[in-house]
């Protein structure tokens, strides 16, 4: 399994047109440049059809936005781990708020990813789901109140108690899982606040993926981590 140094900034490309096709490659290269300049770990999660081309273009970890449990065979339309590995993936998001899964499927997806050496980031929307996910022992949990995703209003400002309280509850059941903070993260101050609240990195999307100057935005996000 890929080793990701902490703190980490994970950039979800979603299905934004600014991060599709060759533009996904360009954005991933920008993320790689900032990561190499700063020494801060940056992970990119392009759309599944773009994973192969992006993985060929950069050396930083490339993640899938989703993984279905199951083995190769009769699974039309499913995203299988074996295919992700062949495409150059190092890991995957699981249960993003825009791609919800049943708990049993989350567990199966984590176990499947483990057998393939894929790093797993399970997205969770509240403390109860976060604790349940922590008990399944993924590589990381990304705490993201869905009502703040894409708003530009950081969870660290609007609901800081959600992060700190969730961190405390997660640590009761899992002392080792990496905890990320998501939803509305857009500035270096948001990143610093996330770390202070107990997270070890952030998961974000629109602030970088939709920006006209994604490199500048990403540099602003990682700069406080260098101090």
C-alpha positions as CSV (number, residue, x, y, z in Angstrom):
1,X,0.0,0.0,0.0
2,X,1.2,3.5,-0.8
3,X,2.6,5.4,2.1
4,X,1.3,9.0,2.3
5,X,3.2,11.4,4.6
6,X,1.1,13.6,6.8
7,X,-0.3,16.2,6.7
8,X,-2.0,15.5,3.3
9,X,-4.1,17.6,1.0
10,X,-6.4,15.4,-1.1
11,X,-8.0,17.1,-4.2
12,X,-11.2,15.6,-5.5
13,X,-11.7,16.6,-9.2
14,X,-15.4,15.5,-9.1
15,X,-16.9,15.9,-12.6
16,X,-16.0,19.6,-13.0
17,X,-15.3,20.5,-16.6
18,X,-12.2,22.3,-15.5
19,X,-10.8,18.9,-14.3
20,X,-11.9,16.6,-17.1
21,X,-9.9,14.9,-19.8
22,X,-6.6,16.7,-20.7
23,X,-7.6,19.4,-18.2
24,X,-7.5,16.7,-15.5
25,X,-3.9,15.9,-16.6
26,X,-3.0,19.6,-16.5
27,X,-4.5,20.0,-13.0
28,X,-2.8,16.9,-11.7
29,X,0.5,18.2,-13.0
30,X,-0.1,21.5,-11.2
31,X,-0.8,19.6,-8.0
32,X,2.4,17.6,-8.5
33,X,4.4,20.7,-8.9
34,X,3.1,22.2,-5.7
35,X,3.7,19.0,-3.8
36,X,7.3,18.8,-5.0
37,X,7.9,22.5,-4.3
38,X,6.5,22.3,-0.8
39,X,7.2,18.8,0.3
40,X,3.6,18.5,1.4
41,X,1.7,15.3,0.3
42,X,-0.9,16.0,-2.4
43,X,-3.3,13.3,-3.6
44,X,-5.5,13.7,-6.7
45,X,-8.8,12.0,-7.4
46,X,-9.8,12.5,-11.1
47,X,-12.9,11.0,-12.7
48,X,-12.6,7.2,-13.3
49,X,-12.2,7.5,-17.1
50,X,-9.3,9.9,-16.6
51,X,-7.4,7.8,-14.0
52,X,-5.1,6.1,-16.5
53,X,-4.0,9.2,-18.4
54,X,-3.5,11.1,-15.2
55,X,-1.5,8.2,-13.6
56,X,0.8,8.2,-16.6
57,X,1.4,11.9,-16.3
58,X,2.3,12.3,-12.6
59,X,4.2,10.6,-9.8
60,X,1.9,11.8,-6.9
61,X,-0.8,9.3,-5.7
62,X,-3.8,9.1,-8.0
63,X,-7.0,7.9,-6.3
64,X,-10.4,6.8,-7.7
65,X,-13.5,8.7,-6.6
66,X,-15.3,5.4,-5.9
67,X,-14.8,1.6,-5.6
68,X,-17.5,-1.1,-5.7
69,X,-17.0,-4.3,-3.8
70,X,-16.9,-7.5,-6.0
71,X,-14.6,-9.6,-8.1
72,X,-14.1,-9.5,-11.8
73,X,-17.0,-11.1,-13.8
74,X,-20.6,-10.3,-14.1
75,X,-20.7,-6.7,-12.7
76,X,-21.7,-4.5,-15.6
77,X,-21.1,-0.8,-14.8
78,X,-19.2,-1.5,-11.6
79,X,-15.9,0.1,-10.6
80,X,-13.7,-2.9,-9.6
81,X,-10.5,-2.6,-7.6
82,X,-8.5,-4.8,-10.0
83,X,-9.3,-2.3,-12.9
84,X,-8.3,0.6,-10.7
85,X,-5.0,-1.0,-9.9
86,X,-4.4,-1.7,-13.6
87,X,-5.2,2.0,-14.3
88,X,-2.5,3.2,-12.0
89,X,-4.5,3.9,-8.9
90,X,-2.9,4.1,-5.4
91,X,-6.2,4.4,-3.5
92,X,-9.8,5.4,-3.5
93,X,-12.5,7.4,-1.9
94,X,-15.4,5.4,-0.5
95,X,-18.9,6.6,0.4
96,X,-18.5,10.2,-0.7
97,X,-21.7,12.2,0.1
98,X,-22.4,12.3,-3.6
99,X,-21.9,8.5,-3.9
100,X,-23.4,7.0,-0.8
101,X,-23.0,3.3,0.0
102,X,-24.6,0.9,2.5
103,X,-22.4,0.1,5.5
104,X,-22.0,-3.6,4.5
105,X,-20.8,-2.4,1.0
106,X,-18.4,0.1,2.6
107,X,-16.9,-2.8,4.6
108,X,-16.6,-5.0,1.6
109,X,-15.0,-2.2,-0.4
110,X,-12.4,-1.6,2.3
111,X,-11.6,-5.3,2.6
112,X,-11.3,-5.6,-1.2
113,X,-9.1,-2.5,-1.4
114,X,-6.8,-4.1,1.3
115,X,-6.3,-7.2,-0.7
116,X,-5.2,-5.0,-3.6
117,X,-3.0,-2.7,-1.6
118,X,-5.2,0.3,-2.2
119,X,-5.3,3.2,0.3
120,X,-8.9,3.9,1.4
121,X,-10.5,7.2,2.4
122,X,-14.0,6.7,3.7
123,X,-16.1,9.8,3.7
124,X,-18.5,10.3,6.6
125,X,-21.2,12.9,7.3
126,X,-21.7,12.8,11.0
127,X,-20.1,11.4,14.3
128,X,-22.2,8.2,14.3
129,X,-21.2,7.2,10.8
130,X,-17.6,8.3,11.5
131,X,-17.4,5.9,14.4
132,X,-18.9,3.1,12.4
133,X,-16.4,3.7,9.6
134,X,-13.5,3.8,12.1
135,X,-14.5,0.4,13.4
136,X,-14.0,-0.9,9.9
137,X,-10.4,0.2,10.0
138,X,-9.9,2.0,6.7
139,X,-6.7,3.9,5.9
140,X,-8.4,7.3,6.5
141,X,-11.7,8.9,7.4
142,X,-12.8,12.2,5.9
143,X,-15.3,14.0,8.0
144,X,-17.5,16.1,5.7
145,X,-20.9,17.6,6.7
146,X,-22.7,17.5,3.3
147,X,-24.6,20.7,3.7
148,X,-21.2,22.6,3.6
149,X,-19.7,20.8,0.6
150,X,-19.0,23.2,-2.3
151,X,-20.3,26.2,-0.4
152,X,-16.9,27.9,0.3
153,X,-18.0,28.0,4.0
154,X,-15.5,25.9,5.8
155,X,-16.6,23.4,8.4
156,X,-13.8,24.6,10.6
157,X,-15.6,28.0,10.8
158,X,-19.3,26.9,10.7
159,X,-19.1,23.7,12.7
160,X,-15.7,23.3,14.4
161,X,-17.3,21.2,17.2
162,X,-18.3,18.6,14.6
163,X,-14.6,18.0,13.7
164,X,-13.2,18.1,17.2
165,X,-16.0,16.0,18.7
166,X,-15.9,13.5,15.9
167,X,-12.1,13.2,16.3
168,X,-12.5,12.4,19.9
169,X,-15.2,9.7,19.2
170,X,-13.2,8.1,16.4
171,X,-10.1,7.8,18.7
172,X,-12.1,5.8,21.2
173,X,-12.6,3.0,18.6
174,X,-9.5,3.5,16.4
175,X,-6.3,5.2,17.6
176,X,-4.4,4.8,14.3
177,X,-6.8,5.8,11.5
178,X,-5.9,9.0,9.7
179,X,-8.5,11.7,10.0
180,X,-9.2,14.3,7.3
181,X,-11.4,17.3,7.4
182,X,-13.6,18.3,4.4
183,X,-16.4,20.5,3.3
184,X,-15.8,24.1,2.3
185,X,-12.1,24.0,2.8
186,X,-10.6,26.8,0.6
187,X,-7.8,28.7,2.4
188,X,-4.6,28.0,4.4
189,X,-6.4,29.2,7.5
190,X,-9.0,26.4,7.0
191,X,-6.2,23.9,6.7
192,X,-4.5,25.1,9.9
193,X,-7.8,25.1,11.7
194,X,-8.4,21.5,10.6
195,X,-5.0,20.4,12.0
196,X,-5.7,22.2,15.3
197,X,-9.0,20.5,15.6
198,X,-7.3,17.1,15.4
199,X,-7.3,16.3,11.7
200,X,-4.2,15.2,9.9
201,X,-5.1,16.6,6.5
202,X,-7.9,17.9,4.3
203,X,-10.1,16.7,1.5
204,X,-11.3,19.4,-0.9
205,X,-12.6,19.9,-4.4
206,X,-14.0,23.1,-5.8
207,X,-11.5,25.6,-4.3
208,X,-8.8,24.0,-6.4
209,X,-10.5,22.1,-9.2
210,X,-12.7,25.1,-10.3
211,X,-10.1,27.8,-9.9
212,X,-8.6,29.8,-12.8
213,X,-5.3,29.6,-10.8
214,X,-5.3,26.3,-9.1
215,X,-1.6,26.4,-8.4
216,X,-1.9,29.6,-6.5
217,X,-4.8,28.3,-4.5
218,X,-3.0,25.1,-3.6
219,X,0.1,27.0,-2.6
220,X,-2.0,29.0,-0.3
221,X,-3.4,25.9,1.2
222,X,-0.1,24.2,1.9
223,X,2.0,27.2,2.8
224,X,0.9,27.3,6.5
225,X,1.9,23.6,6.8
226,X,5.5,24.6,6.1
227,X,5.9,26.8,9.2
